[in-house]
Every structure is written in C-alpha cells, then in structure tokens.
C-alpha cells in the first residue's frame, strides 16, 4: 500500500515519487551491428549534434538537444522518414525537472522505424513540427493540454481534450488521480452555478463505486424504482430481463440464476 502523503495544493508541487512496479529498460544495442542505421546516424550528425544513439528492439533511437528538434526532424524527413506516427512526452519533473519528448517516425520505403528523443527542462518552449508533419498538429495540442508544454509557432495552440478554462495538466504525475477541487465541482459550477453545490453535491469520480441503495444513478440493473426513492428499508426489485421471451436461437440465454452481481469493488 502506498504511503499517505498530504495533497494540499497538489499541482503546485511535485510530490509523486513512489511506484508499485519499475519497468525494466529494454537492452540498448550498438549501431555497429546495423550498418544502415549507422549510415543514417552519420547523415543526421552532419545536421545536428546527436547526444546518444542506439538500437532498441529493432528501432533506431537518437537523442538531440531540444533547440534542434525541428532541424533534426527536417533532416530525418529528407532521409525518408516521411511519416510521424506518434509523439508525446513523459513526466520526469521530480527526478530530472523536465519532460522527455519523443517523436516516432516511419519510413515506408525502407520499412524502418526510428525514435527521436530530447529532454525538455520545465518551463522551456519547444518548436512546433506542424509545418513538417501535419500529424503533429493535434499531437502537439494534446501534449500542451495534458502536460503544459508550449509549442512555438503552432497555428492553433489551445486545449484539445479538456475545456479551455480547465485548471492543471491531467497527465502530470503531480495531478491528483481523481482531480482536484476545481475538477470535482467543474460541471456543477458550469451548469448550475456555485450556489447549487450543496444541492447537487460533488461529482463522483470513482468509476468502480457501487451503492446498492443509490436510486439516482443508472447502474441499477434489476432494481428499477422511481428516481430518488428511499429503498434502504424494503427494497423493491424488478426481475432482470436480458432478452425477450424466446431469446435468439444462436445466442445462449442469460438468466438471473446464472448471472452474478458485484456487491463491492474488488
């Protein structure tokens, strides 16, 4: 079980440090056994300074300085890596005070994949790759939305998943798993107003929550009763019907006798 740590003003500090499982790193192979990648490294090194390069599970990986990300991407595109299939970031704010940003590139002609990486210190801005790869448009907006990484010269840098006025960046490890106070009251404040907080109550952010006597939710199969009725003393149950009488010939009929209802989360 994780040690409890106070989470007041959680997003203003990086408190996340403990992990249940540390995933082992994949072995890094030298480029000496991959002459094609070695040649491409030589070409890339003529354009930018390559800090580290190796092969990981058959993919060529190269680290560059963050200020040279666009120059490196342009060089790789000229070398045949014409598809940017994925890009994002990893939060290393506590251990290294920044993010590891990666670009996953694909060459259809060579049938090669390569991964361009860079380490971006917290607060530093990154040049947008949108004009080189159109697929970077939404990926960069998502990276800004989830991690707070700003992309210079992006044509439309605004949140893509969260509302424009959302507080914080949900994929940072300092972001509470169930959201902060602003997240718990966001929809209530937007739809009804803050004066209705006591009437509506905070948003339930536990997707696995089970309450047998909750008649204000939809997940009550077999217990259809009027909305808000108190059934804690004498519960009225409606027989469960998964299929119409006779069912479907090729589908095994599910009955209440061979079904199971969870009473609590595992």
C-alpha positions as CSV (number, residue, x, y, z in Angstrom):
1,X,0.0,0.0,0.0
2,X,1.3,3.5,-0.8
3,X,2.3,5.7,2.0
4,X,-0.2,8.6,2.5
5,X,1.0,12.0,1.6
6,X,-0.9,15.3,2.0
7,X,-2.1,16.5,-1.3
8,X,-3.0,20.1,-0.5
9,X,-2.1,22.3,-3.4
10,X,-1.0,19.1,-5.2
11,X,-0.5,20.7,-8.6
12,X,1.8,23.4,-7.1
13,X,4.4,20.8,-6.2
14,X,5.7,17.5,-7.5
15,X,5.0,15.1,-4.7
16,X,4.8,11.9,-6.8
17,X,7.8,9.6,-6.2
18,X,6.6,6.1,-5.2
19,X,5.8,3.3,-7.8
20,X,4.4,-0.2,-7.4
21,X,6.5,-1.6,-10.3
22,X,9.6,-0.3,-12.0
23,X,9.5,-1.4,-15.6
24,X,12.9,-2.8,-16.7
25,X,14.6,-0.9,-19.6
26,X,15.0,-2.7,-22.9
27,X,18.5,-3.6,-23.9
28,X,20.3,-0.9,-25.9
29,X,22.2,-2.3,-28.9
30,X,25.2,-0.7,-30.6
31,X,24.8,0.6,-34.2
32,X,27.8,-1.4,-35.2
33,X,25.6,-4.4,-36.0
34,X,23.2,-2.2,-38.0
35,X,25.1,-0.6,-40.9
36,X,22.0,1.1,-42.4
37,X,21.3,2.9,-39.1
38,X,25.0,3.7,-38.7
39,X,24.9,5.4,-42.1
40,X,21.8,7.4,-41.2
41,X,23.4,8.4,-37.9
42,X,26.3,9.8,-39.9
43,X,24.0,11.8,-42.1
44,X,22.0,13.1,-39.1
45,X,25.2,14.1,-37.3
46,X,26.1,16.4,-40.2
47,X,22.9,18.4,-39.4
48,X,22.6,18.4,-35.6
49,X,24.6,17.3,-32.6
50,X,23.5,13.7,-31.6
51,X,23.9,13.2,-27.8
52,X,23.2,9.5,-27.8
53,X,22.2,6.8,-30.4
54,X,21.4,3.1,-30.1
55,X,19.0,0.4,-31.4
56,X,16.1,-0.7,-29.2
57,X,14.0,-3.7,-30.4
58,X,15.0,-3.1,-34.0
59,X,14.2,0.7,-33.8
60,X,16.9,3.3,-34.2
61,X,16.8,5.8,-31.3
62,X,18.6,9.2,-31.3
63,X,18.8,11.9,-28.7
64,X,19.2,15.6,-29.7
65,X,19.2,19.0,-28.0
66,X,15.6,20.4,-27.6
67,X,16.5,23.6,-29.5
68,X,17.4,21.4,-32.5
69,X,14.2,19.3,-32.6
70,X,12.9,20.8,-35.8
71,X,16.2,20.8,-37.6
72,X,16.6,17.1,-36.8
73,X,13.1,16.2,-37.9
74,X,13.6,18.0,-41.2
75,X,16.9,16.1,-41.8
76,X,15.2,12.8,-41.0
77,X,12.3,13.6,-43.3
78,X,14.8,14.1,-46.1
79,X,16.3,10.8,-45.3
80,X,13.0,9.0,-46.0
81,X,11.2,9.1,-42.6
82,X,8.1,10.8,-44.1
83,X,5.5,9.7,-41.5
84,X,5.2,11.0,-37.9
85,X,3.0,8.2,-36.4
86,X,3.1,9.4,-32.8
87,X,4.6,12.0,-30.5
88,X,4.1,12.8,-26.8
89,X,6.0,13.4,-23.6
90,X,6.9,11.6,-20.3
91,X,6.8,13.4,-16.9
92,X,10.2,13.4,-15.2
93,X,9.6,16.6,-13.2
94,X,10.5,15.2,-9.8
95,X,13.6,13.2,-10.8
96,X,15.0,15.4,-13.6
97,X,12.9,18.6,-13.5
98,X,11.6,18.2,-17.0
99,X,10.0,16.1,-19.7
100,X,11.3,13.5,-22.2
101,X,9.7,14.3,-25.6
102,X,9.7,11.7,-28.3
103,X,8.8,11.5,-32.0
104,X,8.0,8.1,-33.6
105,X,8.9,8.2,-37.3
106,X,8.3,5.7,-40.0
107,X,9.9,5.2,-43.4
108,X,7.6,3.3,-45.8
109,X,10.3,2.9,-48.4
110,X,13.0,1.4,-46.0
111,X,10.5,-0.3,-43.7
112,X,12.3,1.3,-40.8
113,X,11.1,3.0,-37.6
114,X,13.1,5.5,-35.7
115,X,12.5,7.4,-32.5
116,X,13.8,10.9,-32.0
117,X,14.1,11.9,-28.3
118,X,15.0,15.0,-26.4
119,X,14.9,16.2,-22.8
120,X,13.0,19.4,-22.3
121,X,13.6,21.3,-19.0
122,X,10.5,22.5,-17.2
123,X,9.3,25.9,-18.5
124,X,11.2,25.6,-21.8
125,X,9.3,26.0,-25.0
126,X,9.6,23.7,-28.0
127,X,9.5,24.5,-31.7
128,X,6.4,23.1,-33.4
129,X,6.8,20.5,-36.1
130,X,3.4,21.1,-37.6
131,X,4.7,22.5,-40.9
132,X,6.9,19.4,-41.4
133,X,4.3,16.8,-40.4
134,X,0.6,17.6,-40.4
135,X,0.0,14.8,-37.9
136,X,1.9,16.9,-35.3
137,X,-1.0,19.4,-35.2
138,X,-3.3,17.5,-32.8
139,X,-0.5,15.6,-31.1
140,X,1.2,18.9,-30.1
141,X,-2.1,20.3,-28.9
142,X,-2.7,17.2,-26.8
143,X,0.9,17.5,-25.3
144,X,0.1,21.1,-24.4
145,X,-3.3,20.1,-22.9
146,X,-2.0,17.2,-20.9
147,X,1.5,18.3,-19.9
148,X,1.5,22.1,-20.3
149,X,4.3,22.0,-22.8
150,X,4.1,25.1,-25.1
151,X,4.9,24.8,-28.8
152,X,6.2,27.8,-30.6
153,X,4.7,28.8,-33.9
154,X,1.8,26.3,-33.7
155,X,-1.1,27.6,-35.8
156,X,-3.8,26.9,-33.2
157,X,-2.3,26.0,-29.8
158,X,-5.2,25.5,-27.4
159,X,-6.6,22.6,-25.4
160,X,-8.0,19.7,-27.4
161,X,-9.4,17.3,-24.8
162,X,-10.1,19.5,-21.7
163,X,-12.2,22.7,-21.6
164,X,-10.4,25.9,-22.3
165,X,-10.7,27.1,-18.7
166,X,-9.5,23.8,-17.1
167,X,-7.1,24.1,-14.2
168,X,-3.9,22.0,-14.4
169,X,-2.5,19.3,-16.7
170,X,-4.0,15.8,-16.2
171,X,-1.1,13.7,-17.3
172,X,1.5,15.3,-15.0
173,X,2.2,12.9,-12.1
174,X,1.5,15.7,-9.7
175,X,-2.1,15.8,-10.9
176,X,-4.4,14.0,-8.4
177,X,-5.9,10.8,-9.8
178,X,-9.5,11.9,-9.0
179,X,-8.9,15.5,-9.9
180,X,-8.6,18.5,-7.5
181,X,-11.4,20.6,-6.0
182,X,-11.8,22.5,-9.3
183,X,-12.3,19.3,-11.2
184,X,-14.8,17.9,-8.7
185,X,-17.0,20.9,-9.0
186,X,-16.4,21.9,-12.6
187,X,-19.6,20.7,-14.2
188,X,-21.8,21.7,-11.2
189,X,-20.4,25.3,-11.3
190,X,-20.7,25.5,-15.1
191,X,-24.2,24.1,-15.4
192,X,-25.9,25.2,-12.2
193,X,-23.6,27.7,-10.5
194,X,-21.6,27.6,-7.3
195,X,-24.7,28.3,-5.2
196,X,-26.0,24.8,-6.1
197,X,-23.0,22.9,-4.7
198,X,-24.8,21.8,-1.6
199,X,-27.9,20.8,-3.6
200,X,-26.2,18.7,-6.3
201,X,-23.1,17.6,-4.4
202,X,-19.6,16.9,-5.8
203,X,-19.0,14.8,-8.9
204,X,-18.4,11.1,-8.3
205,X,-15.0,10.3,-9.8
206,X,-14.8,6.7,-8.6
207,X,-15.9,4.7,-11.7
208,X,-16.0,1.5,-9.7
209,X,-18.2,2.8,-6.9
210,X,-21.1,0.5,-6.1
211,X,-24.0,1.6,-3.8
212,X,-26.9,-0.9,-3.7
213,X,-29.3,1.8,-2.4
214,X,-28.4,4.6,-4.8
215,X,-31.5,5.4,-6.8
216,X,-30.1,8.5,-8.6
217,X,-27.7,6.6,-10.9
218,X,-28.3,4.5,-14.0
219,X,-26.2,1.4,-13.0
220,X,-29.0,-0.4,-11.1
221,X,-30.0,-3.2,-13.4
222,X,-32.9,-5.2,-12.0
223,X,-33.7,-2.6,-9.4
224,X,-35.7,-0.1,-11.4
225,X,-37.6,2.2,-8.9
226,X,-38.7,5.8,-9.0
227,X,-35.9,8.4,-9.0
228,X,-34.6,9.2,-5.5
229,X,-36.9,6.7,-3.7
230,X,-35.6,5.5,-0.3
231,X,-35.3,1.7,-0.7
232,X,-32.9,1.1,2.2
233,X,-35.6,-0.4,4.4
234,X,-37.6,-2.5,1.9
235,X,-36.1,-2.8,-1.5
236,X,-38.4,-3.4,-4.4
237,X,-36.8,-5.4,-7.2
238,X,-37.8,-5.8,-10.8
239,X,-37.0,-9.2,-12.4
240,X,-33.9,-9.0,-14.6
241,X,-34.7,-9.4,-18.3
242,X,-31.6,-9.5,-20.6
243,X,-33.6,-10.8,-23.6
244,X,-37.1,-11.0,-24.8
245,X,-39.1,-14.3,-24.2
246,X,-37.8,-17.0,-26.5
247,X,-34.5,-15.1,-27.0
248,X,-32.3,-15.6,-30.1
249,X,-31.8,-19.1,-31.5
250,X,-28.0,-18.9,-31.8
251,X,-27.4,-16.9,-28.6
252,X,-27.4,-18.6,-25.2
253,X,-30.0,-17.0,-23.0
254,X,-28.7,-15.3,-19.8
255,X,-30.9,-15.7,-16.8
256,X,-30.8,-14.2,-13.3
257,X,-29.8,-17.7,-12.0
258,X,-26.5,-17.8,-13.9
259,X,-25.6,-14.1,-13.5
260,X,-23.6,-12.5,-10.7
261,X,-23.9,-9.0,-9.3
262,X,-21.0,-7.4,-7.5
263,X,-21.7,-6.0,-4.1
264,X,-18.4,-4.2,-3.7
265,X,-15.3,-3.4,-5.7
266,X,-12.5,-5.9,-5.7
